[in-house]
């Protein structure tokens, strides 16, 4: 793979010394860095929110939310630029071969590795809580293992199956089935997100299981909320792929972004299953 000459690039998104970028790793770009800055801002905003509401008066109560909102804007802008230049522009500006496929797939694998580390931190927090007296002192746990979590789990597993089927049909050049699989996956993902919102409503309003009710509450909403954000982001990505598919941008030979988005969605599915076993079942089982 040759490196794009920055002097002929009209979008101005490259690093200054693009000629030093290793061959085979795509174009040198600022967009991943901008996305990472926005992602880091989420944690900074959350920390400032805690400091602003912990009675320390170290920062104002509005600083944390303001940083979080600004970070969201930076993150979405970076993600847009990253997706556009890595996939959309890539499709129209290159020949029929998928240049840099291995590099981008390994990039997704590296990204998922960082996601594993992020979720692992939350699970470790829960394990420390679970190893002590259970349930935690003063905590009143709602009935976690209800029909809603079972239905949501089935929906998410089914969405992985429909996405895999869509990818297989694309490789067979069956465009109608590919679109049907993407649409089904997007619909199932949206229903899952709606189910999680409804679960939060039931827990908070009817069970009085709030965000600030104790250490387990923090672990539960932290982990399930983090996963919900990932499902939402995955649904957005699948939506982008679906719109591009409507314009005929994929074929049996050209489906790089379909592959990488599929990897992300299947990862989110696996994390949810692990989360249900550890968090939902683990909270109900007495040792």
Secondary structure, DSSP 8 states (H G I E B T S, - for coil): -----GGG-SS--B-TTGGGS-TTS---BSHHHHHHHHHHHHHHHHHHHHHHTTT--SS-TTHHHHHHHHHHHHHHHHHHHHHIIIIIHHHHHS-SS-TTHHHHHHHHHHHHHHHHHHHHHHHHHHHHHHTSSSS-TT------SSHHHHHHHHHHHHHHHHHHHHHHHHHTT-HHHHHHHHHHHHHHHHHHHHHHHHHHHIIIIIS---TTS-HHHHHHHHHHHHHHHHHHHHHHHHHHHHHHHHTT---SS--HHHHHHHHHHHHHHHHHHHHIIIIIIHHH---
